[in-house]
Amino acid sequence: TSCIARVWIEAVVGEPLDPPDDFAAALKNGIYLCKLINTIKPGSVKKYNKRAIPLMEMENIRLYTAACWSLGLPTSAMFSTNDLYQARAMHEVLTNLEALARHTQTMKGWEGPAWHGPKAVRGGEESGGDGRPKWEVKLAHLEKQFVQDAPDAGECAALRGQVVKLTERLERV
């Protein structure tokens, strides 16, 4: 779902998506996607556009999908620029993001968060200052923010419960 994708992207990139209540709008300019792929594999997108001009925003999306392709994602996991830019096939975008997240788990040296919550999450051994790995502290912070900012309706309700349980468990550690 888009809620899982949002939490995963925010955990990888290290910043909340904006606007917080519209997943498609948050990704439309391609900036978060370029940041995401560059966090996963630095230098994947050497330069992306930050200006709010439609052609530049669509170019960012194209740069992201080209980087996914070069990373080895299959054709079945790709989406067209208009699928996202016009928000006409967000399920294709979500398929891509999940495939990318799963691919990261096979990458040598990847220590970032996984797609499906606490059991699959991995991370480095560096301490976050309280004995927990930095990724765990970061994930707990992002999930607390998600619980506070996410809408109360629809598909996010089930994820909200999981996030609350994980956050409570992390706070006991």
VENFEN-V198432 format. One record per backbone hydrogen bond with DSSP energy under -0.5 kcal/mol. CO is the residue of the C=O (numbers start at 1). NH is the residue of the N-H. Records with the same first field share a line. If there is no record, write none. Layout:
CO = NH / NH
This chain:
1 = 5
2 = 6
3 = 7
4 = 8
5 = 9
6 = 10
7 = 11
8 = 12
9 = 13
10 = 14
19 = 22
22 = 26
23 = 27
24 = 28
25 = 29
27 = 30
30 = 34
31 = 35
32 = 36
33 = 37
34 = 38
35 = 39
36 = 40
37 = 41
41 = 44
44 = 46
51 = 53
53 = 56 / 57
54 = 58
55 = 59
56 = 60
57 = 61
58 = 62
59 = 63
60 = 64
61 = 65
62 = 66
63 = 67
64 = 68
65 = 69
66 = 70
67 = 71
68 = 72 / 73
69 = 72
74 = 77
75 = 78
80 = 83 / 84
81 = 84 / 85
82 = 86 / 88
83 = 88 / 89
84 = 87
89 = 92 / 93
90 = 94
91 = 95
92 = 96
93 = 97
94 = 98
95 = 99
96 = 100
97 = 101
98 = 102
99 = 103
100 = 104
101 = 105
103 = 106 / 107
104 = 107
107 = 110
112 = 122
115 = 117
116 = 120
117 = 120 / 121
126 = 134
132 = 128
133 = 136 / 137
134 = 138
135 = 139
136 = 140
137 = 141
138 = 142
139 = 143
140 = 144
141 = 145
142 = 146
143 = 147
144 = 148
145 = 149
146 = 150
153 = 156
154 = 157
155 = 159
156 = 160
157 = 161
158 = 162
159 = 163
160 = 164
161 = 165
162 = 166
163 = 167
164 = 168
165 = 169
166 = 170
167 = 171
168 = 172
169 = 173
